Amino acid sequence: MYRCKIVPYIGPTKYGEWFGTESEVCSAMTGMIRKIGERYYCEMKTITCPECGADESAKVIAKL
């Protein structure tokens, strides 16, 4: 799963919704206007089955 993470210069971190592909994240961000001082990241998280019990945290795979 993939999502956008936006870190403003001042204020709390904002997270987008989870998508199945990187291209879906790109499409969702197409209409966004970037603000000076904000950092944009694409995070990826591997989804495992509930029986596995492995809850991996999200990893940044790209930044802008």
C-alpha positions as CSV (number, residue, x, y, z in Angstrom):
1,M,0.0,0.0,0.0
2,Y,1.2,3.6,-0.7
3,R,0.3,7.0,0.6
4,C,1.4,10.6,0.6
5,K,2.9,12.1,3.7
6,I,3.2,15.9,3.9
7,V,5.4,17.6,6.5
8,P,4.7,21.3,6.8
9,Y,7.4,23.8,8.0
10,I,5.1,24.5,11.0
11,G,2.3,22.2,12.2
12,P,1.4,18.6,12.3
13,T,2.2,16.0,9.7
14,K,-0.6,15.3,7.2
15,Y,-1.2,11.9,5.7
16,G,-3.1,11.0,2.6
17,E,-5.3,7.9,2.2
18,W,-3.7,4.5,1.4
19,F,-3.7,3.4,-2.3
20,G,-2.8,0.1,-4.0
21,T,-0.2,1.5,-6.4
22,E,2.2,4.4,-6.7
23,S,0.4,5.6,-9.8
24,E,-2.8,6.0,-7.8
25,V,-0.9,8.2,-5.3
26,C,0.5,10.3,-8.2
27,S,-3.0,10.7,-9.7
28,A,-4.4,11.8,-6.3
29,M,-1.6,14.4,-5.9
30,T,-2.1,15.9,-9.4
31,G,-4.4,18.6,-8.3
32,M,-2.4,19.6,-5.2
33,I,-0.5,22.9,-5.1
34,R,2.9,22.5,-3.4
35,K,3.7,25.0,-0.7
36,I,7.1,26.4,-0.1
37,G,8.6,24.8,3.0
38,E,6.5,21.7,2.9
39,R,8.2,18.3,2.3
40,Y,6.3,15.6,0.4
41,Y,7.0,11.9,0.8
42,C,5.6,8.7,-0.7
43,E,5.4,6.0,1.9
44,M,5.0,2.3,1.3
45,K,3.7,-0.4,3.7
46,T,3.5,-4.1,3.1
47,I,0.2,-5.5,4.1
48,T,0.3,-9.0,5.6
49,C,-2.4,-11.5,6.6
50,P,-3.9,-11.0,10.0
51,E,-2.6,-14.4,11.2
52,C,1.0,-13.4,10.5
53,G,1.1,-10.8,13.3
54,A,3.9,-8.8,11.6
55,D,2.9,-5.2,11.6
56,E,5.6,-3.4,9.6
57,S,5.8,0.4,9.9
58,A,5.5,2.5,6.8
59,K,8.8,3.3,4.9
60,V,9.5,6.4,2.8
61,I,10.3,5.3,-0.7
62,A,10.4,8.8,-2.4
63,K,10.6,12.4,-1.4
64,L,10.0,15.7,-3.2
